[in-house]
Amino acid sequence: MLGVINDVLDIARIESGQLKLSEDNFSVYETAREVISLLSIKALEKNIELSTDIDSVKNMLVSGDAMRLRQLLVNILGNAIKFTSHGTVSLNIKSSGTANEEGNKNFEIKIQDTGIGIPADKLKSIFEPFTQADMGIARKFGGTGLGLSISKKIVELLKGELKAESKEGEGTTFTAVLPYKVVSTTENLFQNDNTLEEKKIETPVKTLIGLKILLAEDDELNNILQQSILNDLGAIVDGVGNGEEVLMKLQLERYDAVLMDLQMPELDGIETTRRIRQDLKSNVPVIAITANIHNAQKEKCFAAGVNDVVIKPFSESQIAEAILKFVSQANYLSIKTKQEYIAKKEPTLQKPYNLATLEKASNGNRDFVVRMIKLFCMSGESLFTKAKENLTAGNTAKTAENIHRLIPSCRQLNISQLALTLKQLEDDCIENKNSANILHQLNDCYLYFTEVSKMMNDEVELLQKPIQSS
């Protein structure tokens, strides 16, 4: 996923012809699932239904550049979620039945949303760089207007086609057709959806464990993705979207470093840094992150008080090295000691759930734990409601999809009994078993879920109370 983050908005390399495509065997299905997993949290936070229909390509291995497909999906699907305030965002992928003369099959990727739509007079120019439907959208939603231009160029690089259809106020549909050579079709390619090829997943060394970082990035999707890098390195991250928010956060909380995008609305990175030094009298390390920078601008950065500049794309080791150069070793060690203290807390009384996995991922950040619990309760309520509605309407396939999305969160929170029962119900839906029996068990699961939710919300109240010093 780091490759997606590093190449997002990197249009210069595409235009200059420096971007070379890799040729590896990969699964379109699994690549799409990775992106869905990444973006689903944003959809849940906005209470948007994120649906998929990608099973028809589940057992195909193709030859091509997986990273460019990820980048395309992140850009367009991320935009769909960003510009949709209610309703649905869907991803559908299917392949053509026969191969062409070159042995390639066309894969049609369709992303639909019920968002704000695009005015008819703006639709033709939507793929041009720095283009958004109007300035009001840029102010409200942020972003540079480069995402769709990059997506178009990626599709052309892959010798495909990308088009958009839209009605203002009703939503937008983007359709990409990409040619891939199918190298293998295997019925058992993914026997267990919950098991990935672990040998291919590298766990980053948590070199920033316990450090509290303030990330200033106005592009919402980029903000989430960059937080993901820092979280993987063990850092506790707060993300903001402009310089004013940076100044406010620094007056309220202590941070070990600030990562500052230079181009932000309202207050840019250089002016924000100047105010940190002059108005707040703060010596917090400020590291500028930018896609490109010329010498004159770099001099302005250092004159304003920036400690270092990191050019995107950057690697995990580069960003970690830049941060650790300016972090006080004594302070860093004291934070690690605090984390060890939190990790050694006595176990809680027996409950139908266990927050150990969540607490470990949070690195002692109680706000993160609270946010995830609230998100689980909110999204669970929504998914149970949709599952019952779909089952009553006779749509067992959609019911199975709703139930499937409940299971990973239950497992993450160690609500084992509920996860097992839901997995059985998902299988029953797929096999079209008796709907009345499924509905009865689904209602029982929902009652159990509501009881667990009450207990977890009680725990949230405790977590939100200030820590008492002894």
C-alpha positions, 0 to 999 in steps of 0.5 A: 500500500505504500506504493499507492501512497507514494505515487498519488498525485505524482503526475509529473513522472507520468507526463515525462515518460519516466513512469515504467510499468511492472509486469507481474502476476497478480489478482485483480480481485485481491487488489480490489479487496485491499483498496476496499479494506483501506477505504471502508473506514471512511465510508463507515464514518460517513454512514455510506454503504460501500458495496462490491460485485467483484466475485466474477474475477475472483479466481483469475491471475493476470499479468500487469502492474498491480500498483497502478490498478491500486492507484486507479482504484484509490483515486476514483473510489476515494473521490466517490466516497469523498463527494457522497454525503449519503446513499451508496458507493459501489465497485463492480468488476467483470471480465470479457468472455473471450481474449483478443488477438494479443491474448488479453481480456478486457476487465471492466471496472465500474464505480458508481456513487449517489454523490453531488454529481458533475454539471454537464458543462464541466464533464468534458474537462473533468480529466484535465489537471487541476480541474474541479467542478467549481471553486466551491467544491475545492473549498468545501472538499479540498484536494488539488484536482489532480486525481482524475487526471492521473487516473486518466493517464494511468488508464492510457498508459495501460492501453485502456479507456476511462469515461465518466457519466454524471447527473448533477445532484444524482451521482456519477459513474466512472467506467474503466476498461483495462486489458490484462492477459489472464495467466491462470484461472484456478477455482481454489485460488482463494479458498479462505477469504480470511487468509492472505499469503502472509509470506508476502506481507512485510510487517514494518519495524515500529521505529516510531513507537510511542511518538506523537505526530501531528500530520498536516495534509489537506487532501483527505485521502492522502491524510488517511494514507499517510497516517497509515504509514506512520501508524505502521511505524508505531506512531500515534498520529493526529491528522489535520487539514490546514495551518489554522488547525495545526496552530490550534492543536499545538496550543492544546496538546504536546507533539514530538514532531509535525509533518507539514504539507507545504500547499494547504488552503487558508494557511500554507505550510511555510506561514504556519511554521513561521507562526509556530516559531514566532507566535507560539514560541515552540521548538517542536520539530517541523518536517515539510513534505512535498512532491517537489521543491526548488532551492528558493522555496527550500530556503524560505522553508528553513528561514521560517523554521522548518527543520527538514524537507522530505520529498514525496515519494518517500519510503518508511525508512526515510520518513522515520529517519527524518523524524528521529533526527530531531526527537529528543532521545530522553523524551523518546525513551520516556514515552516508550516506558509509558507505553510499557506501563500501559501494556502491563495493566492488569486484565479486565474482568471477563466480558463477551469481547476483548480490546487487547488487539485494539489497545495494542494497535493504538499504542496507548492512544485512548482516543483511537480506542474510543473512536474504533469502538464507536465506529464498530457500534455505529457501523454494526447497527447499520449493517444489521439493519441492512441485512434484515431489510435485504433478507426480508426482500428476498435478496440473500446475496446482499444479506450475505454481503452485509453479514460478511462485513460484520465478521472482521470487526467482531473477530478484531474485538474478539467477540468470538461467539458472535463471529462464529454464528455470523459466519454460519449465517453467511454460509446459509445465505450463500446456500439459499437456506430457509430465510425464516430460520436465518431471520430468526437467528439474525434477530438473535445475533442483533440482540446479542450485538446490542447488549455487547454495544451497551457494555462497550459504550459503558467502557467508552465512558470510562476511557474518556475520563481523565487518568487519575495520577496516584 
